[in-house]
């Protein structure tokens, strides 16, 4: 696989990768399933999205303190509940 990669042989690399995946699937089916879940979780980025929502809710709460607007307060509270 590494030789095909260094040589720039795309088809050879893909064939070697498919053979390696078949070998892993036969030997470690449970581990491959866990790996799929882990990849899905990492691509979802839940902690990053939570941080963005909390920062936005904090900004709305800060703006509420300056002009005491009820819709700003409600929006901040609902965003925090949404993320919870």
Protein Blocks (a to p, Z undefined) as FASTA:
>chain_A
ZZmmmnopaklmmmmmmmmmmmmmmmmmmlmmmmmmmmmmmmnommlmmmmmmmmmmmmm
mmmmmnopaklmmmmmmmmmmmZZ
